[in-house]
Amino acid sequence: MSKFLAVSKDLLQDDKGVSSLEYALLGMLIAVAIIGSVFKLSGAVKEMYDLIASSMP
């Protein structure tokens, strides 16, 4: 039982993977923001190109 507690204590104090996890979460947040803005702006861009195409002779 004491070996289990010692291993658990070591795992809780180990912070080697923390920065990797933070970078992964930050990357995921940036990706979600990019994907959201692409979906939000795609309609406006299509309307702009349709307006340009309809105004050409």
Phi and psi restraints in degrees (range 20) as a CNS / XPLOR table:
assign (resid 1 and name C) (resid 2 and name N)
       (resid 2 and name CA) (resid 2 and name C) 1.0 -68.2 20.0 2
assign (resid 2 and name N) (resid 2 and name CA)
       (resid 2 and name C) (resid 3 and name N) 1.0 -30.8 20.0 2
assign (resid 2 and name C) (resid 3 and name N)
       (resid 3 and name CA) (resid 3 and name C) 1.0 -66.8 20.0 2
assign (resid 3 and name N) (resid 3 and name CA)
       (resid 3 and name C) (resid 4 and name N) 1.0 -40.2 20.0 2
assign (resid 3 and name C) (resid 4 and name N)
       (resid 4 and name CA) (resid 4 and name C) 1.0 -60.8 20.0 2
assign (resid 4 and name N) (resid 4 and name CA)
       (resid 4 and name C) (resid 5 and name N) 1.0 -44.0 20.0 2
assign (resid 4 and name C) (resid 5 and name N)
       (resid 5 and name CA) (resid 5 and name C) 1.0 -65.1 20.0 2
assign (resid 5 and name N) (resid 5 and name CA)
       (resid 5 and name C) (resid 6 and name N) 1.0 -38.3 20.0 2
assign (resid 5 and name C) (resid 6 and name N)
       (resid 6 and name CA) (resid 6 and name C) 1.0 -65.5 20.0 2
assign (resid 6 and name N) (resid 6 and name CA)
       (resid 6 and name C) (resid 7 and name N) 1.0 -43.4 20.0 2
assign (resid 6 and name C) (resid 7 and name N)
       (resid 7 and name CA) (resid 7 and name C) 1.0 -65.6 20.0 2
assign (resid 7 and name N) (resid 7 and name CA)
       (resid 7 and name C) (resid 8 and name N) 1.0 -41.6 20.0 2
assign (resid 7 and name C) (resid 8 and name N)
       (resid 8 and name CA) (resid 8 and name C) 1.0 -62.4 20.0 2
assign (resid 8 and name N) (resid 8 and name CA)
       (resid 8 and name C) (resid 9 and name N) 1.0 -41.8 20.0 2
assign (resid 8 and name C) (resid 9 and name N)
       (resid 9 and name CA) (resid 9 and name C) 1.0 -63.7 20.0 2
assign (resid 9 and name N) (resid 9 and name CA)
       (resid 9 and name C) (resid 10 and name N) 1.0 -41.9 20.0 2
assign (resid 9 and name C) (resid 10 and name N)
       (resid 10 and name CA) (resid 10 and name C) 1.0 -63.6 20.0 2
assign (resid 10 and name N) (resid 10 and name CA)
       (resid 10 and name C) (resid 11 and name N) 1.0 -41.4 20.0 2
assign (resid 10 and name C) (resid 11 and name N)
       (resid 11 and name CA) (resid 11 and name C) 1.0 -66.5 20.0 2
assign (resid 11 and name N) (resid 11 and name CA)
       (resid 11 and name C) (resid 12 and name N) 1.0 -37.9 20.0 2
assign (resid 11 and name C) (resid 12 and name N)
       (resid 12 and name CA) (resid 12 and name C) 1.0 -70.3 20.0 2
assign (resid 12 and name N) (resid 12 and name CA)
       (resid 12 and name C) (resid 13 and name N) 1.0 -29.7 20.0 2
assign (resid 12 and name C) (resid 13 and name N)
       (resid 13 and name CA) (resid 13 and name C) 1.0 -88.6 20.0 2
assign (resid 13 and name N) (resid 13 and name CA)
       (resid 13 and name C) (resid 14 and name N) 1.0 -12.9 20.0 2
assign (resid 13 and name C) (resid 14 and name N)
       (resid 14 and name CA) (resid 14 and name C) 1.0 -77.5 20.0 2
assign (resid 14 and name N) (resid 14 and name CA)
       (resid 14 and name C) (resid 15 and name N) 1.0 122.5 20.0 2
assign (resid 14 and name C) (resid 15 and name N)
       (resid 15 and name CA) (resid 15 and name C) 1.0 -121.7 20.0 2
assign (resid 15 and name N) (resid 15 and name CA)
       (resid 15 and name C) (resid 16 and name N) 1.0 29.9 20.0 2
assign (resid 15 and name C) (resid 16 and name N)
       (resid 16 and name CA) (resid 16 and name C) 1.0 -68.0 20.0 2
assign (resid 16 and name N) (resid 16 and name CA)
       (resid 16 and name C) (resid 17 and name N) 1.0 -37.8 20.0 2
assign (resid 16 and name C) (resid 17 and name N)
       (resid 17 and name CA) (resid 17 and name C) 1.0 -90.1 20.0 2
assign (resid 17 and name N) (resid 17 and name CA)
       (resid 17 and name C) (resid 18 and name N) 1.0 -0.9 20.0 2
assign (resid 17 and name C) (resid 18 and name N)
       (resid 18 and name CA) (resid 18 and name C) 1.0 -65.6 20.0 2
assign (resid 18 and name N) (resid 18 and name CA)
       (resid 18 and name C) (resid 19 and name N) 1.0 -45.3 20.0 2
assign (resid 18 and name C) (resid 19 and name N)
       (resid 19 and name CA) (resid 19 and name C) 1.0 -67.2 20.0 2
assign (resid 19 and name N) (resid 19 and name CA)
       (resid 19 and name C) (resid 20 and name N) 1.0 -34.5 20.0 2
assign (resid 19 and name C) (resid 20 and name N)
       (resid 20 and name CA) (resid 20 and name C) 1.0 -62.7 20.0 2
assign (resid 20 and name N) (resid 20 and name CA)
       (resid 20 and name C) (resid 21 and name N) 1.0 -42.2 20.0 2
assign (resid 20 and name C) (resid 21 and name N)
       (resid 21 and name CA) (resid 21 and name C) 1.0 -64.9 20.0 2
assign (resid 21 and name N) (resid 21 and name CA)
       (resid 21 and name C) (resid 22 and name N) 1.0 -40.8 20.0 2
assign (resid 21 and name C) (resid 22 and name N)
       (resid 22 and name CA) (resid 22 and name C) 1.0 -63.3 20.0 2
assign (resid 22 and name N) (resid 22 and name CA)
       (resid 22 and name C) (resid 23 and name N) 1.0 -43.1 20.0 2
assign (resid 22 and name C) (resid 23 and name N)
       (resid 23 and name CA) (resid 23 and name C) 1.0 -65.0 20.0 2
assign (resid 23 and name N) (resid 23 and name CA)
       (resid 23 and name C) (resid 24 and name N) 1.0 -37.4 20.0 2
assign (resid 23 and name C) (resid 24 and name N)
       (resid 24 and name CA) (resid 24 and name C) 1.0 -65.0 20.0 2
assign (resid 24 and name N) (resid 24 and name CA)
       (resid 24 and name C) (resid 25 and name N) 1.0 -43.7 20.0 2
assign (resid 24 and name C) (resid 25 and name N)
       (resid 25 and name CA) (resid 25 and name C) 1.0 -65.6 20.0 2
assign (resid 25 and name N) (resid 25 and name CA)
       (resid 25 and name C) (resid 26 and name N) 1.0 -39.3 20.0 2
assign (resid 25 and name C) (resid 26 and name N)
       (resid 26 and name CA) (resid 26 and name C) 1.0 -64.9 20.0 2
assign (resid 26 and name N) (resid 26 and name CA)
       (resid 26 and name C) (resid 27 and name N) 1.0 -42.6 20.0 2
assign (resid 26 and name C) (resid 27 and name N)
       (resid 27 and name CA) (resid 27 and name C) 1.0 -62.9 20.0 2
assign (resid 27 and name N) (resid 27 and name CA)
       (resid 27 and name C) (resid 28 and name N) 1.0 -40.1 20.0 2
assign (resid 27 and name C) (resid 28 and name N)
       (resid 28 and name CA) (resid 28 and name C) 1.0 -65.2 20.0 2
assign (resid 28 and name N) (resid 28 and name CA)
       (resid 28 and name C) (resid 29 and name N) 1.0 -40.3 20.0 2
assign (resid 28 and name C) (resid 29 and name N)
       (resid 29 and name CA) (resid 29 and name C) 1.0 -63.8 20.0 2
assign (resid 29 and name N) (resid 29 and name CA)
       (resid 29 and name C) (resid 30 and name N) 1.0 -42.0 20.0 2
assign (resid 29 and name C) (resid 30 and name N)
       (resid 30 and name CA) (resid 30 and name C) 1.0 -64.6 20.0 2
assign (resid 30 and name N) (resid 30 and name CA)
       (resid 30 and name C) (resid 31 and name N) 1.0 -42.1 20.0 2
assign (resid 30 and name C) (resid 31 and name N)
       (resid 31 and name CA) (resid 31 and name C) 1.0 -62.9 20.0 2
assign (resid 31 and name N) (resid 31 and name CA)
       (resid 31 and name C) (resid 32 and name N) 1.0 -42.0 20.0 2
assign (resid 31 and name C) (resid 32 and name N)
       (resid 32 and name CA) (resid 32 and name C) 1.0 -64.5 20.0 2
assign (resid 32 and name N) (resid 32 and name CA)
       (resid 32 and name C) (resid 33 and name N) 1.0 -39.3 20.0 2
assign (resid 32 and name C) (resid 33 and name N)
       (resid 33 and name CA) (resid 33 and name C) 1.0 -65.1 20.0 2
assign (resid 33 and name N) (resid 33 and name CA)
       (resid 33 and name C) (resid 34 and name N) 1.0 -41.5 20.0 2
assign (resid 33 and name C) (resid 34 and name N)
       (resid 34 and name CA) (resid 34 and name C) 1.0 -65.6 20.0 2
assign (resid 34 and name N) (resid 34 and name CA)
       (resid 34 and name C) (resid 35 and name N) 1.0 -46.2 20.0 2
assign (resid 34 and name C) (resid 35 and name N)
       (resid 35 and name CA) (resid 35 and name C) 1.0 -62.9 20.0 2
assign (resid 35 and name N) (resid 35 and name CA)
       (resid 35 and name C) (resid 36 and name N) 1.0 -42.2 20.0 2
assign (resid 35 and name C) (resid 36 and name N)
       (resid 36 and name CA) (resid 36 and name C) 1.0 -62.9 20.0 2
assign (resid 36 and name N) (resid 36 and name CA)
       (resid 36 and name C) (resid 37 and name N) 1.0 -41.8 20.0 2
assign (resid 36 and name C) (resid 37 and name N)
       (resid 37 and name CA) (resid 37 and name C) 1.0 -70.2 20.0 2
assign (resid 37 and name N) (resid 37 and name CA)
       (resid 37 and name C) (resid 38 and name N) 1.0 -33.9 20.0 2
assign (resid 37 and name C) (resid 38 and name N)
       (resid 38 and name CA) (resid 38 and name C) 1.0 -63.7 20.0 2
assign (resid 38 and name N) (resid 38 and name CA)
       (resid 38 and name C) (resid 39 and name N) 1.0 -45.0 20.0 2
assign (resid 38 and name C) (resid 39 and name N)
       (resid 39 and name CA) (resid 39 and name C) 1.0 -66.5 20.0 2
assign (resid 39 and name N) (resid 39 and name CA)
       (resid 39 and name C) (resid 40 and name N) 1.0 -36.7 20.0 2
assign (resid 39 and name C) (resid 40 and name N)
       (resid 40 and name CA) (resid 40 and name C) 1.0 -70.1 20.0 2
assign (resid 40 and name N) (resid 40 and name CA)
       (resid 40 and name C) (resid 41 and name N) 1.0 -39.7 20.0 2
assign (resid 40 and name C) (resid 41 and name N)
       (resid 41 and name CA) (resid 41 and name C) 1.0 -87.2 20.0 2
assign (resid 41 and name N) (resid 41 and name CA)
       (resid 41 and name C) (resid 42 and name N) 1.0 -13.9 20.0 2
assign (resid 41 and name C) (resid 42 and name N)
       (resid 42 and name CA) (resid 42 and name C) 1.0 -62.6 20.0 2
assign (resid 42 and name N) (resid 42 and name CA)
       (resid 42 and name C) (resid 43 and name N) 1.0 -37.6 20.0 2
assign (resid 42 and name C) (resid 43 and name N)
       (resid 43 and name CA) (resid 43 and name C) 1.0 -65.9 20.0 2
assign (resid 43 and name N) (resid 43 and name CA)
       (resid 43 and name C) (resid 44 and name N) 1.0 -41.4 20.0 2
assign (resid 43 and name C) (resid 44 and name N)
       (resid 44 and name CA) (resid 44 and name C) 1.0 -66.8 20.0 2
assign (resid 44 and name N) (resid 44 and name CA)
       (resid 44 and name C) (resid 45 and name N) 1.0 -39.1 20.0 2
assign (resid 44 and name C) (resid 45 and name N)
       (resid 45 and name CA) (resid 45 and name C) 1.0 -66.8 20.0 2
assign (resid 45 and name N) (resid 45 and name CA)
       (resid 45 and name C) (resid 46 and name N) 1.0 -41.1 20.0 2
assign (resid 45 and name C) (resid 46 and name N)
       (resid 46 and name CA) (resid 46 and name C) 1.0 -62.6 20.0 2
assign (resid 46 and name N) (resid 46 and name CA)
       (resid 46 and name C) (resid 47 and name N) 1.0 -43.5 20.0 2
assign (resid 46 and name C) (resid 47 and name N)
       (resid 47 and name CA) (resid 47 and name C) 1.0 -61.9 20.0 2
assign (resid 47 and name N) (resid 47 and name CA)
       (resid 47 and name C) (resid 48 and name N) 1.0 -39.5 20.0 2
assign (resid 47 and name C) (resid 48 and name N)
       (resid 48 and name CA) (resid 48 and name C) 1.0 -63.8 20.0 2
assign (resid 48 and name N) (resid 48 and name CA)
       (resid 48 and name C) (resid 49 and name N) 1.0 -45.3 20.0 2
assign (resid 48 and name C) (resid 49 and name N)
       (resid 49 and name CA) (resid 49 and name C) 1.0 -66.8 20.0 2
assign (resid 49 and name N) (resid 49 and name CA)
       (resid 49 and name C) (resid 50 and name N) 1.0 -36.6 20.0 2
assign (resid 49 and name C) (resid 50 and name N)
       (resid 50 and name CA) (resid 50 and name C) 1.0 -63.8 20.0 2
assign (resid 50 and name N) (resid 50 and name CA)
       (resid 50 and name C) (resid 51 and name N) 1.0 -39.9 20.0 2
assign (resid 50 and name C) (resid 51 and name N)
       (resid 51 and name CA) (resid 51 and name C) 1.0 -64.4 20.0 2
assign (resid 51 and name N) (resid 51 and name CA)
       (resid 51 and name C) (resid 52 and name N) 1.0 -43.3 20.0 2
assign (resid 51 and name C) (resid 52 and name N)
       (resid 52 and name CA) (resid 52 and name C) 1.0 -64.1 20.0 2
assign (resid 52 and name N) (resid 52 and name CA)
       (resid 52 and name C) (resid 53 and name N) 1.0 -43.8 20.0 2
assign (resid 52 and name C) (resid 53 and name N)
       (resid 53 and name CA) (resid 53 and name C) 1.0 -65.6 20.0 2
assign (resid 53 and name N) (resid 53 and name CA)
       (resid 53 and name C) (resid 54 and name N) 1.0 -37.4 20.0 2
assign (resid 53 and name C) (resid 54 and name N)
       (resid 54 and name CA) (resid 54 and name C) 1.0 -74.7 20.0 2
assign (resid 54 and name N) (resid 54 and name CA)
       (resid 54 and name C) (resid 55 and name N) 1.0 -23.1 20.0 2
assign (resid 54 and name C) (resid 55 and name N)
       (resid 55 and name CA) (resid 55 and name C) 1.0 -85.3 20.0 2
assign (resid 55 and name N) (resid 55 and name CA)
       (resid 55 and name C) (resid 56 and name N) 1.0 -10.3 20.0 2
assign (resid 55 and name C) (resid 56 and name N)
       (resid 56 and name CA) (resid 56 and name C) 1.0 -82.7 20.0 2
assign (resid 56 and name N) (resid 56 and name CA)
       (resid 56 and name C) (resid 57 and name N) 1.0 143.2 20.0 2
